[in-house]
Amino acid sequence: MSDQELRKEAHDVDVTVWVGKGGIEAVIEELSDQLADRTLVKVKFLRSARGGTTVEDLATELAEEVNADLIETRGNTAVYHR
């Protein structure tokens, strides 16, 4: 499936992982488990998670931690695919 097709599909996916003040370390296992069961997982980065960094930086770092593809970031939300 192309990135464009995945982005279209992601439009209808609900956020199921929230990154808060615990940072990305707190959600690595949860995101990994969800990616094992689903094609796409949408993650929302709350203000408390961002600190001095950007959503793009956090999203990229999280993708590397769970060995997944970052399909897109939009606002405070990222979509992952494995």
N, CA, C and O atoms as a GROMACS GRO file, in nm:
protein
  328
    1MET      N    1   0.085  -0.119   0.000
    1MET     CA    2   0.000   0.000   0.000
    1MET      C    3   0.089   0.125   0.000
    1MET      O    4   0.187   0.131   0.074
    2SER      N    5   0.056   0.222  -0.082
    2SER     CA    6   0.138   0.342  -0.091
    2SER      C    7   0.112   0.434   0.028
    2SER      O    8   0.010   0.421   0.096
    3ASP      N    9   0.204   0.526   0.052
    3ASP     CA   10   0.186   0.624   0.160
    3ASP      C   11   0.058   0.703   0.139
    3ASP      O   12  -0.013   0.734   0.235
    4GLN      N   13   0.027   0.735   0.014
    4GLN     CA   14  -0.093   0.812  -0.015
    4GLN      C   15  -0.219   0.734   0.024
    4GLN      O   16  -0.312   0.789   0.081
    5GLU      N   17  -0.220   0.605  -0.008
    5GLU     CA   18  -0.335   0.521   0.028
    5GLU      C   19  -0.346   0.508   0.181
    5GLU      O   20  -0.455   0.512   0.237
    6LEU      N   21  -0.230   0.495   0.246
    6LEU     CA   22  -0.230   0.484   0.392
    6LEU      C   23  -0.280   0.614   0.456
    6LEU      O   24  -0.353   0.610   0.555
    7ARG      N   25  -0.241   0.728   0.399
    7ARG     CA   26  -0.289   0.857   0.453
    7ARG      C   27  -0.441   0.867   0.441
    7ARG      O   28  -0.508   0.915   0.533
    8LYS      N   29  -0.494   0.822   0.328
    8LYS     CA   30  -0.640   0.825   0.309
    8LYS      C   31  -0.708   0.738   0.413
    8LYS      O   32  -0.807   0.778   0.474
    9GLU      N   33  -0.655   0.618   0.432
    9GLU     CA   34  -0.711   0.525   0.528
    9GLU      C   35  -0.700   0.581   0.670
    9GLU      O   36  -0.789   0.561   0.752
   10ALA      N   37  -0.590   0.650   0.699
   10ALA     CA   38  -0.566   0.705   0.833
   10ALA      C   39  -0.669   0.809   0.872
   10ALA      O   40  -0.693   0.832   0.990
   11HIS      N   41  -0.731   0.871   0.773
   11HIS     CA   42  -0.830   0.975   0.800
   11HIS      C   43  -0.942   0.923   0.890
   11HIS      O   44  -0.994   0.997   0.973
   12ASP      N   45  -0.978   0.797   0.874
   12ASP     CA   46  -1.088   0.738   0.950
   12ASP      C   47  -1.044   0.664   1.076
   12ASP      O   48  -1.127   0.606   1.147
   13VAL      N   49  -0.914   0.665   1.104
   13VAL     CA   50  -0.862   0.595   1.222
   13VAL      C   51  -0.869   0.688   1.343
   13VAL      O   52  -0.831   0.805   1.335
   14ASP      N   53  -0.917   0.635   1.455
   14ASP     CA   54  -0.922   0.714   1.578
   14ASP      C   55  -0.788   0.708   1.650
   14ASP      O   56  -0.711   0.613   1.635
   15VAL      N   57  -0.760   0.812   1.728
   15VAL     CA   58  -0.639   0.814   1.812
   15VAL      C   59  -0.656   0.708   1.920
   15VAL      O   60  -0.757   0.704   1.990
   16THR      N   61  -0.555   0.621   1.933
   16THR     CA   62  -0.562   0.516   2.036
   16THR      C   63  -0.443   0.520   2.131
   16THR      O   64  -0.439   0.444   2.228
   17VAL      N   65  -0.345   0.608   2.103
   17VAL     CA   66  -0.229   0.623   2.193
   17VAL      C   67  -0.209   0.772   2.217
   17VAL      O   68  -0.206   0.851   2.124
   18TRP      N   69  -0.196   0.808   2.343
   18TRP     CA   70  -0.170   0.947   2.379
   18TRP      C   71  -0.036   0.955   2.449
   18TRP      O   72  -0.008   0.879   2.541
   19VAL      N   73   0.049   1.048   2.404
   19VAL     CA   74   0.179   1.070   2.466
   19VAL      C   75   0.166   1.193   2.554
   19VAL      O   76   0.138   1.302   2.506
   20GLY      N   77   0.188   1.174   2.684
   20GLY     CA   78   0.177   1.284   2.779
   20GLY      C   79   0.309   1.314   2.845
   20GLY      O   80   0.415   1.299   2.784
   21LYS      N   81   0.303   1.356   2.972
   21LYS     CA   82   0.426   1.400   3.038
   21LYS      C   83   0.525   1.286   3.061
   21LYS      O   84   0.642   1.310   3.089
   22GLY      N   85   0.478   1.160   3.050
   22GLY     CA   86   0.569   1.046   3.062
   22GLY      C   87   0.661   1.031   2.941
   22GLY      O   88   0.757   0.955   2.943
   23GLY      N   89   0.629   1.106   2.835
   23GLY     CA   90   0.712   1.102   2.715
   23GLY      C   91   0.690   0.976   2.633
   23GLY      O   92   0.605   0.893   2.666
   24ILE      N   93   0.768   0.963   2.527
   24ILE     CA   94   0.747   0.849   2.436
   24ILE      C   95   0.785   0.716   2.500
   24ILE      O   96   0.732   0.612   2.462
   25GLU      N   97   0.877   0.719   2.598
   25GLU     CA   98   0.916   0.594   2.663
   25GLU      C   99   0.796   0.524   2.724
   25GLU      O  100   0.790   0.401   2.729
   26ALA      N  101   0.699   0.603   2.772
   26ALA     CA  102   0.582   0.548   2.840
   26ALA      C  103   0.486   0.477   2.744
   26ALA      O  104   0.401   0.400   2.789
   27VAL      N  105   0.497   0.502   2.613
   27VAL     CA  106   0.400   0.443   2.519
   27VAL      C  107   0.462   0.346   2.419
   27VAL      O  108   0.391   0.291   2.335
   28ILE      N  109   0.592   0.324   2.426
   28ILE     CA  110   0.660   0.238   2.328
   28ILE      C  111   0.596   0.099   2.323
   28ILE      O  112   0.564   0.049   2.215
   29GLU      N  113   0.578   0.038   2.440
   29GLU     CA  114   0.523  -0.098   2.444
   29GLU      C  115   0.379  -0.101   2.392
   29GLU      O  116   0.342  -0.190   2.315
   30GLU      N  117   0.298  -0.002   2.434
   30GLU     CA  118   0.158   0.004   2.391
   30GLU      C  119   0.148   0.021   2.240
   30GLU      O  120   0.070  -0.048   2.174
   31LEU      N  121   0.226   0.112   2.184
   31LEU     CA  122   0.223   0.136   2.040
   31LEU      C  123   0.269   0.011   1.964
   31LEU      O  124   0.210  -0.026   1.863
   32SER      N  125   0.371  -0.052   2.013
   32SER     CA  126   0.422  -0.173   1.950
   32SER      C  127   0.316  -0.283   1.948
   32SER      O  128   0.297  -0.351   1.847
   33ASP      N  129   0.245  -0.300   2.061
   33ASP     CA  130   0.138  -0.400   2.069
   33ASP      C  131   0.026  -0.367   1.971
   33ASP      O  132  -0.024  -0.456   1.903
   34GLN      N  133  -0.012  -0.240   1.962
   34GLN     CA  134  -0.120  -0.202   1.872
   34GLN      C  135  -0.079  -0.221   1.726
   34GLN      O  136  -0.161  -0.262   1.643
   35LEU      N  137   0.045  -0.192   1.693
   35LEU     CA  138   0.092  -0.211   1.555
   35LEU      C  139   0.094  -0.358   1.517
   35LEU      O  140   0.085  -0.392   1.398
   36ALA      N  141   0.107  -0.445   1.615
   36ALA     CA  142   0.105  -0.589   1.587
   36ALA      C  143  -0.035  -0.634   1.545
   36ALA      O  144  -0.050  -0.732   1.473
   37ASP      N  145  -0.137  -0.561   1.592
   37ASP     CA  146  -0.276  -0.597   1.565
   37ASP      C  147  -0.341  -0.518   1.453
   37ASP      O  148  -0.442  -0.562   1.397
   38ARG      N  149  -0.286  -0.402   1.419
   38ARG     CA  150  -0.352  -0.312   1.323
   38ARG      C  151  -0.257  -0.265   1.216
   38ARG      O  152  -0.136  -0.266   1.232
   39THR      N  153  -0.316  -0.223   1.104
   39THR     CA  154  -0.235  -0.168   0.995
   39THR      C  155  -0.183  -0.030   1.030
   39THR      O  156  -0.066   0.001   1.007
   40LEU      N  157  -0.271   0.053   1.086
   40LEU     CA  158  -0.236   0.191   1.119
   40LEU      C  159  -0.272   0.222   1.264
   40LEU      O  160  -0.373   0.175   1.316
   41VAL      N  161  -0.187   0.302   1.327
   41VAL     CA  162  -0.215   0.350   1.463
   41VAL      C  163  -0.191   0.500   1.466
   41VAL      O  164  -0.089   0.549   1.418
   42LYS      N  165  -0.287   0.571   1.523
   42LYS     CA  166  -0.277   0.717   1.532
   42LYS      C  167  -0.240   0.754   1.676
   42LYS      O  168  -0.300   0.705   1.772
   43VAL      N  169  -0.141   0.842   1.688
   43VAL     CA  170  -0.088   0.883   1.818
   43VAL      C  171  -0.102   1.034   1.832
   43VAL      O  172  -0.069   1.110   1.741
   44LYS      N  173  -0.151   1.077   1.948
   44LYS     CA  174  -0.163   1.221   1.975
   44LYS      C  175  -0.058   1.260   2.077
   44LYS      O  176  -0.043   1.195   2.181
   45PHE      N  177   0.015   1.367   2.047
   45PHE     CA  178   0.117   1.420   2.138
   45PHE      C  179   0.057   1.538   2.214
   45PHE      O  180   0.032   1.644   2.157
   46LEU      N  181   0.034   1.518   2.343
   46LEU     CA  182  -0.022   1.624   2.427
   46LEU      C  183   0.084   1.730   2.454
   46LEU      O  184   0.204   1.705   2.441
   47ARG      N  185   0.039   1.848   2.491
   47ARG     CA  186   0.131   1.960   2.514
   47ARG      C  187   0.238   1.924   2.617
   47ARG      O  188   0.354   1.963   2.604
   48SER      N  189   0.198   1.849   2.721
   48SER     CA  190   0.292   1.813   2.827
   48SER      C  191   0.406   1.724   2.778
   48SER      O  192   0.510   1.716   2.842
   49ALA      N  193   0.387   1.657   2.664
   49ALA     CA  194   0.491   1.567   2.610
   49ALA      C  195   0.592   1.645   2.528
   49ALA      O  196   0.707   1.602   2.513
   50ARG      N  197   0.552   1.759   2.475
   50ARG     CA  198   0.635   1.827   2.377
   50ARG      C  199   0.754   1.900   2.438
   50ARG      O  200   0.860   1.907   2.375
   51GLY      N  201   0.739   1.955   2.556
   51GLY     CA  202   0.850   2.026   2.617
   51GLY      C  203   0.909   2.127   2.520
   51GLY      O  204   0.836   2.214   2.471
   52GLY      N  205   1.038   2.118   2.492
   52GLY     CA  206   1.102   2.212   2.401
   52GLY      C  207   1.121   2.157   2.261
   52GLY      O  208   1.196   2.214   2.182
   53THR      N  209   1.054   2.048   2.229
   53THR     CA  210   1.076   1.986   2.098
   53THR      C  211   0.949   1.993   2.013
   53THR      O  212   0.845   2.041   2.059
   54THR      N  213   0.958   1.946   1.890
   54THR     CA  214   0.843   1.952   1.799
   54THR      C  215   0.775   1.816   1.791
   54THR      O  216   0.834   1.713   1.824
   55VAL      N  217   0.652   1.817   1.747
   55VAL     CA  218   0.578   1.692   1.726
   55VAL      C  219   0.651   1.606   1.624
   55VAL      O  220   0.659   1.484   1.640
   56GLU      N  221   0.704   1.668   1.519
   56GLU     CA  222   0.776   1.593   1.415
   56GLU      C  223   0.896   1.519   1.473
   56GLU      O  224   0.918   1.402   1.441
   57ASP      N  225   0.972   1.587   1.558
   57ASP     CA  226   1.089   1.523   1.620
   57ASP      C  227   1.048   1.406   1.709
   57ASP      O  228   1.107   1.298   1.703
   58LEU      N  229   0.947   1.429   1.791
   58LEU     CA  230   0.899   1.321   1.880
   58LEU      C  231   0.845   1.205   1.799
   58LEU      O  232   0.871   1.089   1.830
   59ALA      N  233   0.768   1.236   1.695
   59ALA     CA  234   0.706   1.132   1.612
   59ALA      C  235   0.813   1.047   1.543
   59ALA      O  236   0.801   0.925   1.535
   60THR      N  237   0.917   1.113   1.495
   60THR     CA  238   1.026   1.041   1.428
   60THR      C  239   1.100   0.952   1.526
   60THR      O  240   1.132   0.837   1.495
   61GLU      N  241   1.126   1.005   1.644
   61GLU     CA  242   1.196   0.927   1.748
   61GLU      C  243   1.114   0.806   1.789
   61GLU      O  244   1.168   0.696   1.806
   62LEU      N  245   0.983   0.826   1.804
   62LEU     CA  246   0.895   0.715   1.843
   62LEU      C  247   0.891   0.608   1.733
   62LEU      O  248   0.889   0.489   1.762
   63ALA      N  249   0.888   0.650   1.608
   63ALA     CA  250   0.888   0.556   1.495
   63ALA      C  251   1.012   0.467   1.500
   63ALA      O  252   1.004   0.346   1.478
   64GLU      N  253   1.127   0.528   1.530
   64GLU     CA  254   1.251   0.451   1.539
   64GLU      C  255   1.247   0.352   1.654
   64GLU      O  256   1.294   0.239   1.642
   65GLU      N  257   1.190   0.395   1.768
   65GLU     CA  258   1.183   0.309   1.887
   65GLU      C  259   1.098   0.184   1.863
   65GLU      O  260   1.130   0.076   1.914
   66VAL      N  261   0.991   0.197   1.787
   66VAL     CA  262   0.901   0.082   1.766
   66VAL      C  263   0.922   0.016   1.629
   66VAL      O  264   0.849  -0.076   1.592
   67ASN      N  265   1.022   0.064   1.556
   67ASN     CA  266   1.054   0.007   1.425
   67ASN      C  267   0.933   0.012   1.332
   67ASN      O  268   0.894  -0.088   1.272
   68ALA      N  269   0.874   0.131   1.320
   68ALA     CA  270   0.756   0.150   1.237
   68ALA      C  271   0.780   0.265   1.140
   68ALA      O  272   0.873   0.344   1.157
   69ASP      N  273   0.696   0.274   1.038
   69ASP     CA  274   0.703   0.385   0.944
   69ASP      C  275   0.613   0.497   0.992
   69ASP      O  276   0.499   0.473   1.032
   70LEU      N  277   0.665   0.618   0.989
   70LEU     CA  278   0.585   0.736   1.020
   70LEU      C  279   0.521   0.779   0.889
   70LEU      O  280   0.590   0.827   0.799
   71ILE      N  281   0.390   0.764   0.878
   71ILE     CA  282   0.320   0.794   0.754
   71ILE      C  283   0.299   0.944   0.739
   71ILE      O  284   0.321   1.000   0.632
   72GLU      N  285   0.256   1.009   0.847
   72GLU     CA  286   0.238   1.154   0.841
   72GLU      C  287   0.223   1.211   0.981
   72GLU      O  288   0.189   1.140   1.076
   73THR      N  289   0.250   1.340   0.993
   73THR     CA  290   0.215   1.414   1.114
   73THR      C  291   0.125   1.528   1.068
   73THR      O  292   0.149   1.592   0.966
   74ARG      N  293   0.022   1.551   1.147
   74ARG     CA  294  -0.070   1.661   1.118
   74ARG      C  295  -0.108   1.722   1.252
   74ARG      O  296  -0.170   1.656   1.335
   75GLY      N  297  -0.071   1.847   1.272
   75GLY     CA  298  -0.097   1.910   1.401
   75GLY      C  299  -0.019   1.837   1.509
   75GLY      O  300   0.103   1.825   1.501
   76ASN      N  301  -0.090   1.789   1.609
   76ASN     CA  302  -0.025   1.718   1.722
   76ASN      C  303  -0.042   1.567   1.711
   76ASN      O  304  -0.024   1.494   1.809
   77THR      N  305  -0.078   1.520   1.591
   77THR     CA  306  -0.108   1.379   1.570
   77THR      C  307  -0.014   1.316   1.468
   77THR      O  308   0.023   1.380   1.370
   78ALA      N  309   0.025   1.193   1.493
   78ALA     CA  310   0.110   1.119   1.399
   78ALA      C  311   0.044   0.985   1.368
   78ALA      O  312  -0.028   0.929   1.450
   79VAL      N  313   0.071   0.935   1.246
   79VAL     CA  314   0.016   0.806   1.204
   79VAL      C  315   0.132   0.712   1.174
   79VAL      O  316   0.225   0.746   1.100
   80TYR      N  317   0.125   0.592   1.234
   80TYR     CA  318   0.230   0.492   1.217
   80TYR      C  319   0.178   0.368   1.146
   80TYR      O  320   0.060   0.334   1.154
   81HIS      N  321   0.270   0.303   1.077
   81HIS     CA  322   0.239   0.181   1.001
   81HIS      C  323   0.357   0.086   1.014
   81HIS      O  324   0.472   0.129   1.013
   82ARG      N  325   0.326  -0.043   1.027
   82ARG     CA  326   0.436  -0.142   1.033
   82ARG      C  327   0.412  -0.249   0.931
   82ARG      O  328   0.492  -0.342   0.919
   0.00000   0.00000   0.00000
